């Protein structure tokens, strides 16, 4: 079993309450727009970090983290990027990768809108954890955590706190 903390769109700010929400996680995954390498380092000091860069990230982040991550966690095939769309409206590049790689879990950020949607057509779970930072149009900072046990994604919990 792996306990995963998932966030996106920190834009250089990570709330201590979110880090506390992730304290019992085995790994933290970041779906882009980290903001700077110091923010990534703060997260990775807490737990091992898997991340992708987003459209606002500079070279400091882009030299360490890729645009797309594909990996296995337990028996779940994961595909993660920043700008990926969602079921029925995937970005063109992601649609091709989803069809080719057949992930069980597709993660993206960018929209600042928390979404958890099962894609029946591609037989995958899509998660966008919303936005955990202070910048953007969102009024609530969000993050999620969940367990991966073998092939199953279970016990998904949502963190929400007023942005101000």
Secondary structure as GFF3:
##gff-version 3
##sequence-region A 1 164
A	DSSP	beta_strand	2	7	.	.	.	ID=ss1
A	DSSP	alpha_helix	16	21	.	.	.	ID=ss2
A	DSSP	beta_strand	27	30	.	.	.	ID=ss3
A	DSSP	alpha_helix	37	46	.	.	.	ID=ss4
A	DSSP	beta_strand	48	51	.	.	.	ID=ss5
A	DSSP	alpha_helix	59	62	.	.	.	ID=ss6
A	DSSP	beta_strand	68	73	.	.	.	ID=ss7
A	DSSP	beta_strand	76	81	.	.	.	ID=ss8
A	DSSP	beta_strand	85	86	.	.	.	ID=ss9
A	DSSP	beta_strand	89	90	.	.	.	ID=ss10
A	DSSP	alpha_helix	92	101	.	.	.	ID=ss11
A	DSSP	beta_strand	105	107	.	.	.	ID=ss12
A	DSSP	beta_strand	114	119	.	.	.	ID=ss13
A	DSSP	beta_strand	124	129	.	.	.	ID=ss14
A	DSSP	beta_strand	140	149	.	.	.	ID=ss15
A	DSSP	beta_strand	152	162	.	.	.	ID=ss16
###
